[in-house]
Amino acid sequence: MKPFAYLRPATVTEAVRAGAGHPGARFLGGGTNLVDLMKLGVESPGLLVDVSRLPLDRVTRTDDGGLRIGATARNSDLAAHPDVRSGYPALSQALLAGASGQLRNTATTGGNLLQRTRCPYFQDVSKPCNKRVPGSGCPAREGAHRDLAVLGHSQDCVATNPSDMAVALAALDAAVLLHGPEGERTVPVTDFHRLPGDNPDQDTVIRPGELITEVVLPPAPAVAVSLYRKARDRASYAFALASVAAVLGVRDGRVDHASLAFGGLAHRPWRARVAEDVLRGAPANEDTFTRAVDAELAAARPLRDNGFKVDLARRLAVGALAELTAEATAG
């Protein structure tokens, strides 16, 4: 038994003060990932700061027509929210593709962004892992890596980010609002998670004591449609082998707006900037989509057993773009 202290703060300020004042403290929302890691011995915080009762669960419109999502909004509530379903269907679909119904009823927006990798070596404290113990090694590179990264990995880590929601948020140009000891700051979702480099133990750019309070979505592009597609080993409760979130606008047969993000391929949601550059202004057809996606995936560096992910991601993305083109044209 590893003892720890527990605090339920009444305000965001109190929560941040507690988190900053206790090195190794962790904020507790739904606990669907953190508590599991504590049971495995991967996480052993000296203090849990329970933020689940703070008034951070609202979903409201911004003045410019975007959306503010509170950090403690439950995944199931967010997926069913009428403004999300109508304006940001990729986000609703991504949330419903994650975990099980029971977990979605508990998991929070902020916690989803902070969930840690499901790499088996990270979760097994009897094995070395640079993410858990920096400098101890990455046995996944030569071991069981079928589910792991093909983009953006390093010699020190080939883990993947497990979030479905974060992939959709990356394609939708969302931003994360952080409240910390030095005040508030806003970080684009695309910059929130880090690539491993030589510091794979640092998953995000979040600073000690900082608390996620909101996620902010810009207004949905008026002429664009969006979706999320995921490939996995079984029909439910499985993490993505590859996934894609896409936002596409078509005008006069050409791509007027394009944003694309991949999941299951890298240490963070992978915003496909190269593919987007190829797509914009080009004919909205399968040849263009294939050329754009191939240009993005040319950077892939698959390991011994996960090269299939590159073709899987290509098929998902090209199919998603074709599906959105049909929807946009029909609309």
Residue frames as qw, qx, qy, qz and C-alpha x, y, z in Angstrom:
[[0.000, 0.889, 0.458, 0.000, 0.00, 0.00, 0.00],
 [0.409, 0.156, 0.003, 0.899, 1.37, 3.40, -0.99],
 [0.080, -0.731, -0.523, 0.430, -0.24, 6.16, 1.07],
 [0.234, 0.323, 0.271, 0.876, -1.19, 9.47, -0.52],
 [0.073, 0.384, 0.423, -0.817, -2.98, 12.63, 0.55],
 [0.130, 0.542, 0.727, 0.401, -6.31, 13.71, -0.92],
 [0.005, -0.375, -0.221, 0.900, -7.68, 17.22, -1.36],
 [0.222, 0.639, 0.679, 0.286, -10.97, 18.43, -2.83],
 [0.185, -0.143, -0.057, 0.971, -10.46, 22.17, -3.52],
 [0.236, 0.689, 0.568, -0.383, -13.35, 24.61, -3.70],
 [0.329, 0.883, -0.038, -0.333, -11.86, 26.83, -6.42],
 [0.807, 0.521, -0.083, 0.266, -9.49, 26.66, -9.39],
 [0.085, 0.821, -0.401, 0.397, -7.08, 28.94, -7.53],
 [0.661, -0.512, 0.486, -0.254, -7.00, 26.58, -4.56],
 [0.967, 0.162, 0.192, 0.045, -6.45, 23.60, -6.86],
 [0.605, 0.690, -0.207, 0.341, -3.56, 25.26, -8.66],
 [0.200, -0.778, 0.463, -0.374, -1.97, 26.36, -5.40],
 [0.833, -0.311, 0.431, -0.151, -2.13, 22.80, -4.07],
 [0.915, 0.362, 0.100, 0.149, -0.79, 21.30, -7.29],
 [0.419, 0.770, -0.283, 0.388, 2.09, 23.74, -7.48],
 [0.330, -0.733, 0.450, -0.390, 2.95, 23.40, -3.81],
 [0.792, -0.263, 0.541, -0.105, 3.35, 19.63, -3.80],
 [0.229, 0.525, -0.721, -0.390, 5.88, 18.19, -6.29],
 [0.075, 0.028, -0.991, -0.108, 4.44, 15.06, -7.80],
 [0.418, 0.335, 0.555, -0.636, 0.81, 16.03, -7.10],
 [0.048, 0.168, 0.802, 0.572, -1.76, 14.94, -9.68],
 [0.467, 0.092, 0.089, -0.875, -5.13, 16.42, -10.58],
 [0.182, 0.165, 0.969, -0.019, -7.94, 13.88, -10.46],
 [0.456, 0.076, -0.218, -0.860, -10.94, 14.18, -12.79],
 [0.878, -0.024, -0.200, -0.434, -12.66, 10.95, -13.77],
 [0.495, -0.541, 0.673, -0.099, -9.62, 8.87, -12.78],
 [0.939, 0.267, 0.112, -0.188, -10.09, 6.41, -15.64],
 [0.726, 0.524, -0.345, 0.281, -6.38, 6.50, -16.55],
 [0.006, -0.674, 0.531, -0.514, -4.64, 7.84, -13.47],
 [0.732, -0.371, 0.412, -0.396, -6.18, 5.38, -11.03],
 [0.974, 0.221, -0.045, 0.008, -5.30, 2.46, -13.32],
 [0.546, 0.601, -0.411, 0.413, -1.68, 3.63, -13.44],
 [0.329, -0.606, 0.510, -0.514, -1.62, 3.96, -9.67],
 [0.929, -0.148, 0.232, -0.248, -2.82, 0.36, -9.35],
 [0.892, 0.382, -0.133, 0.202, -0.03, -0.76, -11.71],
 [0.674, -0.546, 0.046, 0.496, 2.59, 1.19, -9.76],
 [0.526, 0.459, 0.246, 0.673, 3.40, 3.42, -12.74],
 [0.073, -0.678, 0.016, -0.731, 2.08, 6.52, -10.98],
 [0.571, -0.417, -0.600, 0.375, 2.56, 7.13, -7.25],
 [0.012, 0.680, 0.019, 0.733, 1.46, 10.69, -6.48],
 [0.269, -0.084, -0.673, 0.684, 1.87, 11.96, -2.95],
 [0.235, 0.390, 0.406, -0.792, -1.23, 14.13, -3.35],
 [0.146, 0.443, 0.763, 0.447, -4.40, 13.78, -5.41],
 [0.136, 0.271, 0.165, -0.939, -6.17, 17.08, -6.05],
 [0.250, 0.454, 0.851, 0.082, -9.76, 16.18, -6.92],
 [0.079, 0.214, -0.140, -0.964, -11.07, 18.77, -9.41],
 [0.035, -0.311, -0.880, -0.358, -14.17, 16.82, -10.40],
 [0.100, -0.724, -0.640, 0.238, -16.50, 19.02, -8.30],
 [0.147, -0.396, 0.070, 0.904, -15.20, 22.34, -9.64],
 [0.503, 0.677, 0.373, -0.386, -17.65, 24.25, -11.89],
 [0.013, -0.547, 0.602, 0.581, -15.78, 23.35, -15.06],
 [0.402, 0.158, 0.895, 0.113, -18.30, 21.07, -16.75],
 [0.433, 0.698, 0.300, -0.486, -20.21, 23.56, -18.91],
 [0.452, 0.179, 0.593, 0.643, -20.31, 23.68, -22.71],
 [0.134, 0.810, 0.309, -0.481, -21.10, 27.20, -23.92],
 [0.574, 0.684, 0.260, 0.369, -20.99, 29.28, -27.09],
 [0.438, -0.293, 0.008, 0.850, -18.26, 31.88, -27.53],
 [0.199, 0.701, 0.152, -0.668, -19.07, 35.38, -28.76],
 [0.208, 0.505, -0.553, -0.629, -17.77, 34.57, -32.24],
 [0.847, 0.175, -0.169, -0.472, -19.77, 31.34, -32.58],
 [0.430, 0.344, -0.824, 0.136, -17.18, 28.88, -31.35],
 [0.815, -0.426, -0.338, -0.199, -17.48, 26.58, -28.36],
 [0.075, -0.597, 0.649, -0.466, -16.03, 26.54, -24.85],
 [0.846, -0.160, -0.495, -0.116, -15.77, 23.08, -23.30],
 [0.474, -0.737, 0.368, -0.312, -15.14, 22.83, -19.57],
 [0.217, 0.502, -0.834, 0.078, -12.33, 20.54, -18.50],
 [0.281, -0.059, 0.885, -0.365, -14.59, 18.35, -16.33],
 [0.717, 0.263, -0.090, -0.640, -17.28, 17.88, -19.00],
 [0.691, -0.111, 0.714, -0.030, -17.87, 14.15, -19.32],
 [0.082, -0.220, 0.757, 0.609, -17.04, 12.51, -22.63],
 [0.127, 0.430, 0.884, 0.133, -20.52, 11.03, -23.02],
 [0.082, 0.802, 0.397, -0.438, -22.20, 14.39, -22.34],
 [0.030, -0.620, 0.353, 0.700, -19.91, 16.18, -24.78],
 [0.147, -0.001, 0.864, 0.481, -20.49, 13.61, -27.52],
 [0.070, 0.588, 0.803, 0.057, -24.26, 14.05, -27.18],
 [0.034, -0.592, -0.205, 0.779, -24.24, 17.84, -26.92],
 [0.548, 0.708, 0.446, -0.020, -26.37, 19.30, -29.76],
 [0.153, 0.936, -0.226, -0.224, -23.84, 22.03, -30.59],
 [0.338, -0.490, 0.761, 0.259, -21.07, 19.43, -30.90],
 [0.585, 0.253, 0.765, 0.090, -23.14, 17.04, -32.98],
 [0.470, 0.817, 0.331, -0.056, -24.30, 19.74, -35.38],
 [0.173, 0.956, -0.224, -0.080, -21.19, 21.90, -35.68],
 [0.005, 0.661, -0.750, 0.018, -18.33, 19.51, -34.93],
 [0.953, -0.011, -0.054, -0.299, -19.42, 15.97, -35.86],
 [0.660, 0.408, -0.575, 0.260, -15.81, 14.76, -36.01],
 [0.080, -0.418, 0.641, -0.639, -15.49, 15.47, -32.28],
 [0.769, -0.137, 0.262, -0.567, -18.70, 13.67, -31.39],
 [0.923, 0.247, -0.273, -0.115, -17.68, 10.66, -33.50],
 [0.429, 0.479, -0.648, 0.408, -14.19, 10.56, -31.97],
 [0.359, -0.363, 0.568, -0.646, -15.59, 10.59, -28.43],
 [0.881, 0.003, 0.155, -0.448, -18.02, 7.78, -29.22],
 [0.815, 0.386, -0.430, 0.043, -15.18, 5.74, -30.74],
 [0.176, 0.524, -0.673, 0.491, -13.23, 5.86, -27.48],
 [0.136, -0.172, 0.820, -0.529, -13.37, 3.34, -24.66],
 [0.144, -0.399, -0.902, -0.084, -16.71, 1.96, -23.45],
 [0.258, -0.706, -0.365, -0.549, -19.98, 3.65, -22.54],
 [0.666, -0.662, -0.296, 0.176, -19.24, 3.24, -18.84],
 [0.596, -0.221, 0.002, 0.772, -15.83, 4.89, -19.16],
 [0.145, 0.437, 0.307, 0.833, -17.19, 7.71, -21.32],
 [0.419, -0.770, -0.399, -0.268, -19.69, 8.45, -18.55],
 [0.668, -0.653, -0.099, 0.343, -16.77, 9.05, -16.17],
 [0.627, 0.014, 0.180, 0.758, -13.88, 10.33, -18.31],
 [0.009, 0.876, 0.194, -0.441, -13.42, 14.10, -18.61],
 [0.551, 0.824, 0.001, 0.133, -12.24, 16.41, -21.35],
 [0.065, -0.868, 0.479, -0.118, -9.11, 17.48, -19.47],
 [0.686, -0.357, 0.634, -0.027, -8.29, 13.95, -18.38],
 [0.850, 0.436, 0.288, 0.062, -8.67, 12.65, -21.92],
 [0.405, 0.869, -0.235, 0.161, -6.03, 15.11, -23.11],
 [0.193, -0.737, 0.608, -0.224, -3.68, 14.03, -20.32],
 [0.962, -0.114, 0.217, -0.117, -4.08, 10.27, -20.59],
 [0.204, -0.666, 0.675, 0.243, -0.81, 8.45, -20.98],
 [0.470, 0.381, -0.694, -0.390, 0.34, 5.87, -23.50],
 [0.919, -0.134, 0.201, -0.312, -0.88, 2.28, -23.50],
 [0.510, 0.547, -0.661, 0.049, 2.55, 0.95, -24.51],
 [0.899, -0.317, -0.295, -0.060, 2.89, -2.39, -22.67],
 [0.670, 0.111, -0.380, 0.629, 6.45, -1.61, -21.55],
 [0.077, -0.462, 0.181, -0.865, 5.35, 1.68, -20.01],
 [0.701, -0.425, -0.058, -0.569, 2.61, -0.06, -18.05],
 [0.940, -0.160, -0.276, 0.118, 4.83, -2.92, -16.83],
 [0.244, -0.908, 0.313, -0.131, 7.09, -1.69, -14.02],
 [0.836, -0.306, 0.406, 0.208, 9.23, -4.83, -14.29],
 [0.712, 0.439, 0.294, 0.463, 10.43, -3.66, -17.72],
 [0.321, -0.315, 0.057, 0.891, 12.70, -0.72, -18.60],
 [0.247, 0.774, 0.523, 0.256, 10.99, 2.31, -20.17],
 [0.359, 0.126, -0.034, 0.924, 12.44, 5.74, -20.93],
 [0.271, -0.581, -0.297, -0.708, 9.04, 7.33, -20.49],
 [0.725, -0.623, -0.276, -0.104, 8.72, 5.92, -16.97],
 [0.668, -0.614, 0.167, 0.385, 12.42, 5.93, -15.97],
 [0.432, 0.877, -0.198, -0.075, 14.47, 8.22, -18.25],
 [0.080, 0.709, -0.700, -0.004, 17.65, 6.56, -19.46],
 [0.656, -0.197, 0.702, -0.196, 16.52, 2.99, -18.76],
 [0.141, -0.120, 0.854, 0.486, 15.95, 2.09, -22.43],
 [0.639, 0.276, 0.014, -0.718, 13.15, 1.40, -24.90],
 [0.390, -0.102, 0.911, 0.089, 12.63, -2.35, -25.31],
 [0.613, 0.562, 0.423, -0.361, 9.65, -1.73, -27.58],
 [0.299, 0.715, -0.436, -0.458, 11.92, -0.86, -30.50],
 [0.242, 0.330, -0.895, -0.179, 13.04, -4.49, -30.79],
 [0.189, 0.109, 0.909, -0.355, 10.12, -6.01, -28.91],
 [0.173, 0.590, 0.787, 0.034, 6.33, -5.78, -29.19],
 [0.035, -0.398, 0.020, 0.916, 5.72, -2.65, -31.25],
 [0.177, 0.398, 0.793, 0.426, 2.93, -3.65, -33.66],
 [0.065, -0.838, -0.541, -0.003, 0.60, -1.00, -32.18],
 [0.399, -0.670, -0.062, 0.623, 3.23, 1.73, -31.79],
 [0.166, 0.845, -0.024, -0.507, 4.51, 4.76, -33.68],
 [0.728, 0.323, 0.395, 0.458, 5.52, 5.10, -37.32],
 [0.249, 0.783, 0.106, 0.561, 5.79, 8.92, -37.31],
 [0.159, -0.831, 0.174, -0.505, 7.81, 11.27, -35.12],
 [0.879, -0.470, -0.044, 0.064, 9.36, 8.61, -32.87],
 [0.082, 0.836, -0.523, 0.142, 12.92, 8.62, -31.58],
 [0.533, 0.266, -0.778, 0.201, 15.56, 6.18, -30.42],
 [0.036, -0.154, 0.707, -0.689, 14.27, 6.73, -26.89],
 [0.414, 0.285, 0.651, -0.568, 10.54, 6.13, -27.41],
 [0.130, -0.061, -0.740, -0.657, 8.11, 4.71, -29.98],
 [0.117, 0.424, 0.791, -0.425, 4.93, 5.08, -27.91],
 [0.033, -0.432, -0.535, -0.726, 1.69, 6.47, -29.32],
 [0.266, -0.026, 0.341, -0.901, -0.85, 8.87, -27.90],
 [0.082, 0.250, 0.965, -0.005, -4.06, 6.91, -27.18],
 [0.245, 0.477, 0.416, -0.734, -6.64, 9.72, -27.38],
 [0.307, 0.515, 0.696, 0.395, -9.38, 9.74, -30.04],
 [0.031, -0.918, -0.357, 0.172, -10.76, 13.06, -28.86],
 [0.315, -0.700, 0.233, 0.598, -7.41, 14.86, -29.18],
 [0.397, 0.075, 0.668, 0.625, -7.13, 13.84, -32.85],
 [0.124, 0.755, 0.590, 0.258, -10.44, 15.49, -33.65],
 [0.236, -0.907, -0.134, 0.323, -9.52, 18.57, -31.62],
 [0.441, -0.393, 0.421, 0.688, -6.25, 18.85, -33.56],
 [0.281, 0.343, 0.672, 0.593, -8.06, 18.81, -36.90],
 [0.073, -0.840, -0.515, -0.154, -10.59, 21.35, -35.58],
 [0.310, 0.519, -0.164, 0.779, -7.88, 23.85, -34.51],
 [0.586, -0.744, -0.304, -0.100, -8.90, 23.73, -30.85],
 [0.225, 0.587, -0.470, 0.619, -6.91, 25.40, -28.07],
 [0.658, -0.401, -0.590, 0.241, -6.30, 24.39, -24.45],
 [0.167, -0.807, 0.125, -0.553, -6.75, 26.98, -21.69],
 [0.707, -0.106, -0.555, 0.426, -4.37, 26.43, -18.77],
 [0.340, -0.863, 0.051, -0.370, -4.51, 28.05, -15.33],
 [0.802, 0.015, -0.401, 0.442, -1.26, 27.95, -13.38],
 [0.515, -0.588, -0.267, 0.564, 0.74, 29.70, -10.67],
 [0.266, -0.222, 0.207, 0.915, 1.78, 32.36, -13.18],
 [0.416, 0.405, 0.070, -0.811, -1.74, 32.97, -14.49],
 [0.780, 0.403, 0.442, -0.185, -3.57, 31.79, -17.58],
 [0.020, 0.494, -0.618, -0.611, -2.20, 30.85, -20.97],
 [0.825, 0.386, 0.197, -0.362, -3.59, 29.28, -24.12],
 [0.255, -0.402, 0.802, 0.361, -1.87, 26.52, -26.10],
 [0.674, 0.284, -0.380, -0.565, -3.07, 25.16, -29.47],
 [0.924, -0.136, 0.307, -0.184, -3.99, 21.48, -29.20],
 [0.840, 0.496, -0.155, 0.156, -1.50, 20.79, -32.00],
 [0.308, 0.632, -0.509, 0.497, 1.30, 22.09, -29.72],
 [0.652, -0.576, 0.227, -0.438, 0.01, 20.67, -26.43],
 [0.957, -0.177, 0.220, 0.074, 1.46, 17.16, -26.80],
 [0.078, -0.778, 0.561, 0.272, 5.18, 16.69, -27.41],
 [0.852, 0.351, -0.389, -0.008, 7.10, 14.37, -29.69],
 [0.876, -0.441, -0.103, 0.168, 9.42, 12.16, -27.62],
 [0.263, 0.839, -0.399, 0.261, 12.85, 13.39, -28.74],
 [0.524, 0.197, -0.716, 0.417, 15.27, 12.58, -25.92],
 [0.178, -0.093, 0.581, -0.789, 12.74, 13.48, -23.19],
 [0.399, -0.244, -0.748, -0.470, 9.90, 10.99, -23.70],
 [0.255, -0.378, -0.763, 0.458, 8.87, 11.27, -20.04],
 [0.118, 0.384, 0.177, -0.899, 7.42, 14.71, -20.87],
 [0.345, 0.461, 0.803, 0.149, 4.12, 13.99, -22.62],
 [0.133, 0.876, 0.416, 0.206, 2.88, 17.57, -22.87],
 [0.324, 0.464, -0.143, 0.812, 4.00, 21.19, -22.54],
 [0.516, -0.768, -0.264, -0.273, 1.98, 21.58, -19.34],
 [0.222, 0.548, -0.520, 0.616, 3.97, 23.20, -16.51],
 [0.335, -0.182, -0.816, 0.434, 4.06, 22.13, -12.84],
 [0.055, 0.373, 0.542, -0.751, 0.86, 23.14, -11.10],
 [0.306, 0.149, -0.322, -0.883, -1.02, 24.02, -14.29],
 [0.416, 0.306, 0.803, -0.298, -4.63, 22.87, -14.56],
 [0.010, -0.225, -0.672, -0.706, -6.60, 22.51, -17.78],
 [0.242, 0.332, 0.510, -0.756, -9.76, 24.58, -17.31],
 [0.626, 0.588, 0.232, -0.457, -11.23, 24.71, -20.83],
 [0.452, 0.038, 0.665, 0.593, -10.87, 23.63, -24.42],
 [0.301, 0.658, 0.117, -0.680, -11.91, 26.27, -26.94],
 [0.542, 0.306, 0.680, 0.388, -13.11, 25.46, -30.46],
 [0.042, 0.260, -0.214, -0.941, -13.15, 28.16, -33.14],
 [0.661, 0.391, 0.185, -0.613, -16.31, 28.62, -35.21],
 [0.687, 0.121, 0.684, 0.213, -16.80, 25.70, -37.58],
 [0.060, -0.217, 0.501, 0.836, -15.96, 26.67, -41.19],
 [0.563, 0.337, 0.224, -0.720, -19.26, 27.55, -42.86],
 [0.712, 0.435, -0.350, -0.425, -18.66, 25.51, -46.02],
 [0.245, 0.408, -0.875, 0.084, -16.87, 22.55, -44.42],
 [0.898, -0.267, -0.135, -0.324, -17.95, 19.13, -43.18],
 [0.023, -0.597, 0.761, -0.252, -16.04, 16.86, -40.82],
 [0.941, -0.158, -0.195, -0.228, -15.74, 13.26, -39.68],
 [0.267, -0.610, 0.733, -0.143, -13.62, 10.87, -37.64],
 [0.927, 0.148, -0.281, -0.199, -12.73, 7.33, -38.70],
 [0.369, -0.622, 0.664, -0.188, -10.85, 4.71, -36.68],
 [0.814, 0.195, -0.533, -0.119, -9.37, 1.30, -37.43],
 [0.394, -0.535, 0.635, -0.393, -8.85, -1.07, -34.50],
 [0.110, 0.204, -0.971, -0.052, -8.51, -4.76, -33.73],
 [0.033, -0.423, -0.901, 0.093, -12.06, -5.18, -32.48],
 [0.009, -0.670, -0.522, -0.528, -15.31, -3.30, -32.82],
 [0.337, -0.862, -0.078, -0.371, -15.26, -1.57, -29.43],
 [0.634, -0.745, 0.207, 0.012, -13.10, -0.71, -26.44],
 [0.836, 0.007, 0.207, 0.509, -9.83, -0.83, -28.40],
 [0.149, -0.758, 0.158, 0.615, -7.27, 1.85, -29.12],
 [0.630, 0.734, -0.050, -0.249, -6.64, 2.97, -32.67],
 [0.785, -0.004, 0.365, 0.501, -4.19, 1.19, -34.91],
 [0.210, 0.064, 0.265, 0.939, -4.75, 4.25, -37.07],
 [0.117, 0.753, 0.606, -0.228, -7.38, 6.95, -37.13],
 [0.260, 0.196, 0.268, 0.907, -8.11, 10.14, -39.00],
 [0.084, 0.751, 0.472, -0.454, -10.07, 13.31, -38.33],
 [0.326, 0.177, 0.465, 0.804, -10.79, 15.41, -41.40],
 [0.186, 0.736, 0.343, -0.553, -12.46, 18.75, -42.10],
 [0.361, 0.080, 0.616, 0.696, -13.12, 19.50, -45.76],
 [0.341, 0.690, 0.251, -0.587, -14.75, 22.28, -47.75],
 [0.453, 0.158, 0.678, 0.557, -15.37, 21.96, -51.49],
 [0.279, 0.734, 0.164, -0.596, -16.24, 24.80, -53.84],
 [0.583, 0.686, -0.235, -0.366, -16.71, 24.42, -57.61],
 [0.960, 0.215, -0.173, 0.040, -15.13, 20.99, -57.55],
 [0.506, 0.481, -0.477, 0.534, -11.96, 22.13, -55.75],
 [0.607, -0.436, -0.528, 0.404, -10.80, 21.90, -52.15],
 [0.033, -0.828, -0.054, -0.558, -11.57, 25.21, -50.48],
 [0.402, -0.678, 0.456, -0.414, -10.71, 24.20, -46.90],
 [0.876, 0.041, -0.479, 0.033, -8.78, 21.20, -45.58],
 [0.224, -0.639, 0.627, -0.385, -7.51, 20.12, -42.18],
 [0.897, 0.047, -0.427, -0.103, -6.42, 16.59, -41.39],
 [0.261, -0.630, 0.651, -0.332, -5.03, 14.83, -38.34],
 [0.736, 0.086, -0.667, -0.073, -3.94, 11.23, -37.75],
 [0.609, -0.568, 0.407, -0.375, -4.19, 9.21, -34.54],
 [0.962, -0.118, 0.243, -0.026, -2.47, 5.99, -33.54],
 [0.788, 0.521, -0.075, 0.318, 0.65, 6.83, -35.54],
 [0.374, 0.537, -0.319, 0.686, 2.72, 9.09, -33.30],
 [0.361, -0.174, -0.623, 0.672, 3.47, 10.31, -29.80],
 [0.180, 0.403, 0.310, -0.842, 0.87, 13.04, -30.34],
 [0.574, 0.663, 0.457, -0.148, -2.07, 13.64, -32.68],
 [0.476, -0.143, 0.466, 0.732, -0.35, 14.14, -36.03],
 [0.356, 0.781, 0.183, -0.480, -1.59, 17.23, -37.85],
 [0.707, 0.219, 0.516, 0.432, -1.03, 16.55, -41.57],
 [0.040, 0.802, -0.040, -0.595, 0.24, 19.96, -42.70],
 [0.152, -0.301, 0.717, 0.610, 1.99, 18.60, -45.78],
 [0.179, 0.395, 0.876, 0.212, -1.18, 16.88, -46.99],
 [0.099, 0.804, 0.442, -0.385, -3.22, 20.02, -46.33],
 [0.041, -0.642, 0.318, 0.697, -0.89, 22.09, -48.50],
 [0.115, -0.029, 0.848, 0.516, -1.34, 19.65, -51.38],
 [0.125, 0.543, 0.829, -0.040, -5.12, 19.57, -50.96],
 [0.072, 0.722, 0.284, -0.627, -5.90, 23.29, -50.88],
 [0.301, 0.653, -0.239, -0.652, -7.07, 24.54, -54.25],
 [0.008, -0.226, 0.906, 0.358, -6.64, 21.14, -55.92],
 [0.611, -0.100, -0.501, -0.605, -9.43, 19.13, -57.58],
 [0.565, -0.280, 0.581, -0.515, -11.49, 17.27, -54.99],
 [0.885, 0.210, -0.305, -0.281, -10.93, 13.77, -56.33],
 [0.942, -0.314, 0.092, 0.074, -9.29, 10.52, -55.33],
 [0.746, 0.400, -0.109, 0.522, -6.07, 11.22, -57.23],
 [0.010, 0.738, -0.231, 0.634, -5.56, 14.45, -55.28],
 [0.727, -0.591, 0.159, -0.310, -6.43, 12.79, -51.97],
 [0.971, -0.048, -0.001, 0.234, -3.99, 9.93, -52.58],
 [0.555, 0.537, -0.158, 0.615, -1.21, 12.28, -53.63],
 [0.235, -0.754, 0.204, -0.578, -1.75, 14.48, -50.57],
 [0.846, -0.480, 0.155, -0.175, -1.83, 11.63, -48.08],
 [0.920, 0.150, -0.053, 0.358, 1.19, 9.93, -49.65],
 [0.313, 0.684, -0.225, 0.619, 3.13, 13.19, -49.36],
 [0.498, -0.690, 0.257, -0.459, 2.35, 13.29, -45.64],
 [0.933, -0.290, 0.201, -0.073, 3.12, 9.64, -44.95],
 [0.719, 0.555, -0.302, 0.290, 6.43, 9.79, -46.81],
 [0.062, -0.695, 0.518, -0.495, 7.91, 10.80, -43.44],
 [0.897, -0.338, 0.084, -0.271, 6.87, 7.50, -41.83],
 [0.229, 0.541, -0.796, 0.144, 9.61, 5.31, -40.38],
 [0.893, -0.256, -0.089, -0.358, 7.91, 2.02, -39.52],
 [0.354, -0.534, 0.758, -0.121, 9.60, -0.56, -37.36],
 [0.048, -0.178, 0.962, 0.201, 9.84, -4.29, -38.00],
 [0.052, 0.334, 0.941, -0.025, 6.19, -5.18, -37.35],
 [0.149, 0.669, 0.506, -0.523, 4.11, -2.04, -37.84],
 [0.102, -0.169, 0.485, 0.852, 4.61, -1.02, -41.47],
 [0.015, 0.491, 0.827, 0.274, 1.01, -2.03, -42.18],
 [0.087, -0.708, -0.449, 0.539, -0.08, 1.10, -40.31],
 [0.067, -0.373, 0.304, 0.874, 1.12, 3.34, -43.13],
 [0.135, -0.160, -0.766, -0.608, -1.15, 1.72, -45.71],
 [0.181, -0.577, -0.779, 0.162, -3.97, 1.52, -43.18],
 [0.097, -0.621, -0.221, 0.746, -3.72, 5.24, -42.48],
 [0.013, 0.177, -0.518, -0.837, -3.59, 6.00, -46.21],
 [0.158, -0.353, -0.844, -0.371, -6.77, 4.05, -46.89],
 [0.177, -0.649, -0.624, 0.399, -8.58, 5.63, -43.94],
 [0.088, -0.541, -0.011, 0.837, -7.63, 9.17, -44.96],
 [0.073, 0.060, -0.626, -0.774, -8.38, 8.83, -48.67],
 [0.185, -0.456, -0.853, -0.173, -11.71, 7.17, -47.88],
 [0.160, -0.647, -0.490, 0.562, -12.60, 9.87, -45.34],
 [0.019, -0.412, 0.200, 0.889, -11.82, 12.67, -47.80],
 [0.132, -0.134, -0.772, -0.607, -13.86, 10.97, -50.52],
 [0.193, -0.563, -0.796, 0.111, -16.77, 10.54, -48.11],
 [0.116, -0.626, -0.269, 0.723, -16.62, 14.20, -47.10],
 [0.012, 0.185, -0.473, -0.861, -16.47, 15.30, -50.72],
 [0.171, -0.366, -0.834, -0.376, -19.66, 13.39, -51.46],
 [0.219, -0.655, -0.622, 0.369, -21.32, 14.92, -48.42],
 [0.122, -0.509, 0.002, 0.852, -20.18, 18.44, -49.27],
 [0.055, 0.012, -0.635, -0.770, -21.28, 18.09, -52.88],
 [0.199, -0.502, -0.824, -0.170, -24.67, 16.71, -51.91],
 [0.208, -0.649, -0.468, 0.563, -25.10, 19.52, -49.39]]
